[in-house]
Amino acid sequence: MHLHYLDATRFFHALQFSGEHASMPAGLLSQKHCHWQAWQTRDTASNTESAMIHTKIIAFYIVFYGCLAGIFIGTIQALLLTLSNYKPTWQDRVAPPGLSHTPRSDKAEVAFNMNDLESYLPYTKALKDFMTKYDEQWQTDKMKFEDCGEEAIEYKNRGDLESDVGIRKACRFSRSWLGPCSGLDDPYFGFKEGKPCFIVKLNRIVNFRPKPPTSNESIPDEAQPKVQPNVIPIFCTNRREEDAGKIGEVKYFGIGGGFPMQYYPYYGKLLHPHYLQPLVALQFANLTMNSELRIECKVYGDNIDYSEKDRYQGRFDLKLTITNL
C-alpha cells in the first residue's frame, strides 16, 4: 500500500508539473524539470538504501537465531551421548519402589455393600482387567518366558544391562498361585461374601534389587514369622488404635506370601518387554462389618524405606468399609 501511494504521488506531481508550467519559458521549464528529476533520483536512492538496511537486519537475525538453534541442538546431542539406552544415569537418586494395589479408588477409599452387586462391580472389574495379562495363554512363548519355580530363590542372573545378551526372558507367574483371589474360581474376588481381595505389587525400578531383611529389629513382632530367605515380606495391620481387633485375619497368597527374588532385577522396557511383576494377593477374611476401618500394609527390606511425603513408598493406607444391611 505504501509503494502504491508513492507511485500515485509521483504521477500527480508529474501531471501538476506538466499542467501548471506548460506555458512557462523554455529555460524556466527546463530548470523545474531538472529539480523534479533530482528529487525523484534522491527518493529512489532513499528507498533502495532503506530496502538494503531491512535486508541486512533480516539476515542478521536469521544468522543470530540460527546460531542459537545450533548451540541448543549441539548441547542436547552432547548430553544424549552421556546417557545409556538401558541403564539410568542417576540410579542412586531413585527412591525405593512404591507399593500399589488393585483395585484403587479416589483417596484410597473402598466402600461397598456385599448385598448390592452394583456397589462392588467396579472393583471386581478392575481386578479382572488387571489380571488379564497374567493369563496363561499370554505366557506360552518359550522365547519370551521361562519357568522360575514356585518357591522363592535367589536373583535370576540375566547378565548386565549393557551386555550383548539382548532381550531377556521373563519369569512366568501363574494366577493359580493367588488361590481364591486369582479370579479363576470366584469372579467376584471375595467381594460377594464380604471377604475382599486386593492384588499388590512393587512398582518397577530398572536394575533395582530389593534386599530381604537381615534382622528383625525394624519388623513388628507379629510380622516376624513372615520373614524368610529370598522374599520381601508384606504385612497388613490396623493403622488406628481404635481399629485393633477389627481387622481380623489377613490371608497372603503368592510365592512365599511376598515378593520372591528370582523376578528381580527388572531390565527396562527395551530389554525386558514381557516382564511380569510378582504379585501378592491379600484377602481380608474376617473384617468387622458396618464400620470404617483404616488398614496399613508395608513391605520390609534392607533397602526399602518409607516417606511421610509419599504414602505409597514401601507401603499404602486403605480405608475400607463393608456394609451388609
C-alpha positions in Angstrom: 0.0 0.0 0.0 2.9 2.4 0.8 4.5 1.8 -2.6 1.3 2.4 -4.5 0.8 5.7 -2.6 4.3 6.9 -3.6 3.7 6.0 -7.3 0.4 7.9 -7.3 2.0 10.9 -5.7 4.7 10.9 -8.3 2.2 10.7 -11.1 0.2 13.6 -9.6 3.3 15.7 -9.4 4.1 14.9 -12.9 0.6 15.9 -14.1 0.8 19.1 -12.0 4.2 19.9 -13.4 3.0 19.4 -17.0 -0.3 21.3 -16.5 0.8 24.3 -14.5 4.0 25.0 -16.3 3.1 24.2 -19.9 3.2 28.0 -20.7 6.5 28.7 -18.9 9.5 29.8 -20.9 11.7 27.0 -22.0 14.6 27.9 -19.7 12.5 28.0 -16.6 10.7 24.9 -17.6 14.0 23.1 -18.1 15.1 24.2 -14.6 11.9 23.0 -13.0 12.2 19.7 -14.8 15.8 19.2 -13.6 14.7 19.9 -10.0 11.9 17.3 -10.3 14.3 14.7 -11.7 16.8 15.3 -8.9 14.0 14.9 -6.3 12.9 11.7 -7.9 16.5 10.4 -8.0 17.0 11.1 -4.3 13.7 9.4 -3.5 14.7 6.3 -5.4 18.1 6.2 -3.7 16.5 6.6 -0.3 14.1 3.7 -1.0 17.0 1.5 -2.2 19.0 2.3 0.9 16.1 1.5 3.2 15.5 -1.8 1.5 19.2 -2.7 1.9 19.0 -1.9 5.6 16.0 -4.0 6.1 17.6 -6.9 4.2 20.7 -6.7 6.4 18.6 -6.7 9.6 16.7 -9.7 8.5 19.9 -11.5 7.5 21.4 -10.7 10.9 18.5 -12.2 12.8 18.5 -15.3 10.6 22.1 -15.9 11.3 21.8 -15.0 15.0 18.9 -17.3 15.8 20.3 -20.0 13.5 23.5 -20.0 15.7 21.4 -20.1 18.9 19.5 -23.1 17.5 22.7 -24.8 16.5 24.2 -24.3 20.0 21.0 -25.7 21.6 20.9 -28.8 19.3 24.6 -29.4 19.9 24.2 -29.2 23.7 21.3 -31.7 23.6 23.2 -34.1 21.4 26.3 -33.9 23.6 24.0 -34.6 26.7 22.4 -37.6 24.9 25.8 -39.1 24.2 26.4 -39.4 28.0 23.1 -41.3 28.5 22.6 -45.0 28.2 19.6 -46.5 26.5 19.4 -49.2 29.1 20.8 -48.0 32.4 19.6 -45.0 34.3 22.4 -42.4 34.7 21.4 -41.3 38.2 20.3 -44.6 39.7 21.5 -43.5 43.2 18.8 -40.8 43.2 15.9 -43.1 42.6 13.6 -43.6 45.6 12.7 -47.1 46.8 9.8 -48.7 45.0 6.3 -47.8 45.7 3.7 -50.3 46.8 0.5 -50.2 44.8 -2.7 -52.2 44.9 -5.7 -53.1 42.8 -8.5 -52.1 43.0 -7.8 -48.5 43.7 -10.1 -45.6 44.2 -10.0 -41.9 44.9 -8.5 -41.1 48.3 -7.8 -44.8 48.8 -11.3 -45.4 50.0 -13.1 -48.7 49.2 -16.7 -49.0 50.4 -19.4 -51.4 49.2 -22.5 -53.3 50.3 -21.9 -57.0 50.0 -25.6 -57.5 49.2 -25.5 -54.9 46.3 -23.7 -56.2 43.2 -23.6 -52.7 41.7 -21.7 -51.3 44.7 -18.7 -53.6 44.2 -18.9 -54.3 40.5 -16.3 -51.5 39.6 -13.8 -53.1 42.0 -14.2 -56.6 40.6 -14.0 -55.3 37.0 -10.7 -53.5 37.9 -9.3 -56.8 39.2 -10.4 -58.7 36.1 -8.8 -56.2 33.8 -5.6 -56.2 35.8 -5.3 -60.0 35.9 -5.9 -60.5 32.2 -2.2 -60.0 31.3 -1.4 -62.9 33.7 -3.5 -65.4 31.9 -1.5 -68.5 30.9 -2.3 -68.0 27.2 0.0 -65.0 27.1 2.9 -66.8 28.7 3.3 -69.8 26.5 6.0 -68.5 24.2 9.3 -70.1 25.3 11.3 -67.4 23.5 9.8 -64.8 25.8 9.0 -66.6 29.0 10.7 -69.1 31.3 9.8 -71.1 34.4 11.4 -69.7 37.5 9.9 -72.1 40.1 7.1 -71.9 42.6 9.4 -71.5 45.5 11.4 -68.3 46.3 15.0 -68.5 45.2 17.9 -66.0 44.7 18.1 -63.4 42.0 17.9 -64.6 38.4 21.2 -63.7 36.7 20.3 -62.5 33.2 23.5 -60.5 32.6 24.4 -56.8 32.9 22.2 -54.1 31.5 24.7 -53.1 28.8 25.8 -56.6 27.8 25.2 -58.2 24.4 22.7 -60.7 25.8 19.8 -58.7 24.2 16.2 -59.1 25.2 15.7 -61.1 28.5 13.2 -63.7 29.1 10.5 -63.0 31.7 9.6 -65.3 34.6 6.1 -66.8 34.3 3.6 -66.0 37.0 0.6 -68.2 37.3 -2.7 -66.7 38.5 -3.4 -70.0 40.3 -0.7 -69.1 42.9 -3.1 -66.4 44.2 -5.6 -69.0 45.4 -9.2 -67.7 45.9 -8.0 -64.3 44.9 -7.0 -65.4 41.4 -10.4 -64.8 39.9 -10.3 -68.3 38.3 -12.9 -69.8 40.6 -14.5 -66.7 42.1 -15.2 -64.0 39.5 -16.1 -61.6 42.4 -12.8 -61.9 44.2 -14.4 -62.4 47.6 -16.4 -59.2 47.5 -19.7 -61.0 47.3 -19.0 -62.8 50.6 -17.6 -59.7 52.3 -14.1 -61.1 52.1 -12.5 -58.8 49.6 -9.2 -59.5 47.8 -6.6 -56.9 46.9 -3.7 -57.6 44.5 -0.5 -55.9 45.5 2.7 -55.3 43.5 6.0 -53.5 43.9 6.4 -50.8 41.3 9.1 -51.4 38.7 12.6 -49.8 39.0 15.2 -50.6 36.4 18.1 -52.7 37.8 16.8 -52.5 41.4 17.4 -55.5 43.6 15.3 -55.5 46.7 17.1 -57.0 49.7 15.2 -59.2 52.2 15.5 -58.1 55.8 18.6 -59.5 57.5 17.4 -58.7 61.0 14.0 -58.4 62.8 14.8 -55.1 64.5 12.6 -53.0 62.2 9.9 -55.6 61.8 6.8 -55.7 64.1 6.7 -58.8 66.3 3.5 -60.0 64.6 5.2 -59.8 61.2 8.4 -61.6 62.1 7.1 -65.1 61.3 6.7 -63.9 57.7 10.5 -63.3 57.3 12.1 -65.9 55.2 15.1 -66.1 52.8 14.8 -64.6 49.3 11.4 -63.0 49.9 10.4 -59.4 50.6 7.6 -59.9 53.2 4.4 -57.8 53.3 2.3 -57.3 56.4 -1.0 -55.5 57.0 -2.5 -54.3 60.2 -4.7 -51.7 61.7 -3.5 -48.1 61.3 -5.6 -46.6 64.2 -5.6 -47.8 67.7 -9.4 -47.9 67.8 -9.4 -50.5 64.9 -7.3 -53.0 66.9 -9.2 -56.3 66.8 -11.5 -55.3 64.0 -9.3 -56.2 61.1 -9.4 -60.0 61.7 -7.4 -62.5 59.7 -5.5 -61.4 56.7 -4.5 -64.1 54.2 -1.5 -63.8 51.9 -1.3 -65.6 48.6 1.6 -65.8 46.2 5.2 -67.2 46.2 6.2 -67.3 49.9 3.4 -64.8 50.7 5.7 -62.0 49.4 7.8 -60.9 46.5 10.4 -63.5 45.5 13.9 -62.5 44.4 14.0 -64.5 41.1 11.8 -61.9 39.5 14.5 -59.2 40.0 16.1 -57.2 38.7 13.9 -55.6 36.0 15.9 -54.6 32.9 13.6 -52.0 31.4 11.1 -51.9 28.5 13.8 -52.3 25.8 15.4 -55.4 27.3 12.5 -56.8 29.4 9.4 -56.1 27.3 7.4 -59.1 28.5 8.3 -58.7 32.2 5.6 -59.7 34.7 5.8 -58.4 38.3 5.3 -60.9 41.0 2.0 -60.4 42.8 0.7 -60.9 46.3 -3.0 -61.3 47.0 -4.4 -60.0 50.3 -7.7 -61.4 51.5 -9.4 -59.8 54.5 -11.4 -62.8 55.7 -13.0 -61.5 58.9 -13.5 -57.7 58.8 -15.8 -56.0 61.2 -18.9 -55.0 59.2 -20.6 -51.6 59.1 -17.5 -49.9 60.4 -14.9 -47.7 58.7 -11.5 -49.4 59.1 -8.1 -47.9 58.4 -5.6 -50.5 57.3 -1.8 -50.1 56.6 0.2 -52.6 54.6 4.1 -52.5 54.4 6.9 -54.3 52.8 10.1 -54.9 54.7 13.6 -55.0 53.3 17.1 -53.6 54.0 16.9 -51.2 51.1 13.2 -50.3 51.3 12.4 -47.0 53.1 9.3 -45.0 53.9 8.5 -41.4 53.4 5.9 -39.2 55.1 5.6 -37.2 51.8 4.8 -40.3 49.7 2.2 -42.6 51.3 2.9 -45.3 48.6 6.7 -45.6 49.1 7.1 -49.0 50.5 3.6 -49.0 52.0 0.0 -47.9 51.4 -3.0 -47.0 53.5 -6.5 -48.2 52.8 -9.8 -47.0 54.2 -12.2 -50.0 53.9 -16.0 -50.0 54.7 -18.2 -53.1 54.2 -21.9 -53.0 55.0 -24.3 -55.9 55.0 -27.5 -54.1 55.8 
